[in-house]
Amino acid sequence: DDSPQRPQIFAISHCWESREHPDPCGYQLGLIHDYTRKHDHAFDCEMWVFYDYCSLCQYQRNQQQEQSFRRAMQQMHMLYAHNSTTTLRIETLTPEPQLQRCRSEGRQIWAFVAGQLQLVSLKDLRFEDDHPDVVPCFNPECPYLHGYAIPYRQRGWCEAEAQWSAMRGRSHSSVRIDVDMEGRTGRSYQVKAPMPPELFRQRIFSSEGLKFTWRSDLMQVVALQEEVFREKAKSCEELLQKGLPDEEFMTLAVALRCFTKLRVLHLRKCQIRERGSDALAKGLQTLSAKNAKIICSDIDGLSFLVKALSQALRSNRAVTCLDLSAQSFSQGTVQKMGDADTKELAEALKFGAIVELNLAGNDIGPEGTKAIAAALKTPSCAVLDLNLEGNCMGPEGAEALLEALEVNRSVHIGYAGNGLEAQHMEALREALERNRAMRTTHDCKALLGSQSDIGLGNGLSSTGAVLKAPLKRSTSSKVRDMVQVRPKIQAMSESLRMNSTSTHLHLKWAMDDVAAKELAASLAVNSTVTHVDLGGNKIGDDGAQALASAMLVNRTVVFIDLSGNQIGDLGAKALAKALRENSTIKQINLKNNKIGPKGRKALQVLQLEPTEPRTLV
């Protein structure tokens, strides 16, 4: 397939460094060139770049050009808020040495000065600070350039563009390209949270309000910002915030109450302290979408985050899934939960909201494990799937969990990687297997009907609770080792459409493209499955394309295993496209397929910004 990939659309957000020309020294042009060159090398796709000075008719305009300009200004927010575009931000001004060099050398640029378009020397670039005689407003008859050295974050249009970009739901779709990512050793928390209109108006009309080159643009920007926020907030189901500083959590907390359909909130590489924690706790209490999920990773100030979550979960009943697993996709030390944090969270578990809890890879020791075990014993605790893998619970923690499993027959616990001795590993395995066996018959009937109807034998294992819901609504369950009979795949797919708490899907040795398409249709509407293991099947390009289409709308699956199938370049390209749009998926296994050079090249999207990095096997 030699058909071209969909063009990448980039909208440049930048400062105008003079009223007549935005980039008199070519500083911004150099940054844009470097970024797009690297992007072209990685993706080999067509790129469309919107840069207002080049893309819109500039002064002096005729009547037709003026009409075109006004229409474009009314829709300017579309370029910065649309889910199919990426914002490239240039927040710095031309470095002083480069600016002075261009001025001293008398570099010439085309600009409209002295009533006509002509070559103008940068020796005639004047700033109000060093030339008191500079007229503060634009005058086309002036024979010199008007320098404009206001910082990016103090400019009205720049702040509006940054806010529109924040409303995409994926903060990594707004990329700052004027920083050296390879040369930086520390983290930079500079991302803006979606700002509600009332806060934006306060910012605009404060005593230190935002600056506009043309004051007449002010009300238009205010109206557009409110329109974009309202439209995006009411429809957004997944919100990824990467790189928020502590002060932005105050803004996020106010904004969350407007996200009435939000099902997934992902906080990644954020910084949070006491003020942000207090604000976030109040904001999370307003989440109202059923079966909402919160994912937190690489947090600076994790204890403050756990405090906010614990406070919110005591009253919020909409959030049922919480992922605090310690996994990092970048270099550096990752803060992990210890016993003190775990004890605080364990108290919140007693209030009966959380169904799925992932605490893998932390530093939870015996005391923290005991606190969780105590919570599991309480009748109000709703946890069905608990992942404690990769911690350090020790023998005391294992004993506490064994006691809890005598009381709580519903929960499934992941416990590998805790350095336990064989006797404790075996005891936990037997306890979980015993509880599973007590549930299997009831869950099988709930999920797929009786065994005699479909002949599954022992093919179904469950990690769910004893069924308390009406028939065909199972609790948290894993589907394992399906035999190669298509009607049973169809039955499984139908069950996934109705199932509200299944989290793990494990199907091997059975599926071809037709079965994969059937399953994909179910995954597109399922909102609980997080792990999909389809390794060792016979899925080809058609099946992979169907699964990719499902992942364009699914925002729950985080792990996919498609190893050992028959996927080629077409399927790989479709999966790459889905992964570019879907930031929830964190790991995908495509080993031992039939992917050629074109497919491998398409999958490079997994390793590069602006898409979230994830693990590709």
C-alpha angles and dihedrals in degrees: 000000000000095000112132122254120250109278117257113235118210124188113198117219110195147140125265101232093194131020091240100041129019098210111025094163097044092241095132092043090057092052093048091048093051094048097045091046091056091044092051091050091052101042107019092213135132115270127205114198124196113203110165097219092055099030100049130054108262133205125325098045131174121224095272092046091048091054091049090049094051093049090051092050091054090056099036093116092065092072093053101037105038116111091228095059134072124214118222109200125203105188101167127079123230108295111257096242091053091046094050092046092054091047095048092047091050095233111195128224135174113256140150105253135143089020098303145068108260146139110281127192118233086228082080093056106116132186125203091235095061099026111049090182093065110118106238095216126062114270116179091201094062113108096219142058120263110227116217112195100171111139119251096249092054095055121096099218093043092052091047092051090049090050094048089050091052090058095067089089092238113079092194088069085077109067128186107217101180095078127082102240093184095050098048118100100182133051125264119213104196106128119123122227118227105279120218114231094249091058092045091053090050089053092048098048100037121115088260094041128163120285125238126196086212111033089201088072093065101089092040090056092047092051094046093048091054092046093052095045095049094046096047097040095054093053104032114116099169126040121185116189114187123179101009115165120221096261092056091064087073088060093043092051092057092045096051094071088065094054096084095164098043110137101164127039114183120188113188132173091353130151118226133176136169098294092046091046094054092048094046092051090058093044095051090053088067096059106116109168111115118255093008120182131214121199121187126181138162094011123175102213098025094169090059089050093050089050091054093047093048092052094047096047092058090072106017115090098175097073109080103158127057125180116191097153113149105239126143131192094190139062120269139058118314119213112236136196116261132189095282093054091044093052091053092049092045090062090057091052089067090069092073107237108105115082100168122037125179115192098153121149098021131120098256109155134187095291094051091046090051090054091052091046090052090052091050089057094059114098092227095057110110100187112135102163119040123175115198097156118142097023131112105246094148126196093304092055091047091052090050091052091048089055091049091051089057088062103030110054094170106065126090114207130199108210108160121127097035096116092246122164120248094259094057093043090053093045092053092046092051093046093051092044091050092051091044092052090053090056104037101085094049093044094047091056091046094049104041110358125256122338092238090061096056106016099229096148108183093341095113125069124177138204093186133109128262104288114264098158126081119283116292094029107099130185124240107321145166121220113212139185104351115195119237100268116122097208088061091051088052090050090049091050091050090051091053090056090059101031114102104186111029110125109175128053117188117176122163139175095003115074130095127171094281092053091045090054090051091051093044091057089057095046089054090066100029114102103185110050110102103168123050116185112184098151121144097027133116099255114150135181095296092053093044091051090051091050090047090054089052091051090055088070103024114092100176107066113094101168130044127179113194097154121140096027133115101257116150136184096296092054092044092052091050091050091048090054091050092049091051089058098035116065095174095079108087103173134028128177116207100160120144098020130123098259114150132198094285093052093046091050091052090052092060085090087082093066104043139067143277085046116071110263115245139171117274118189 
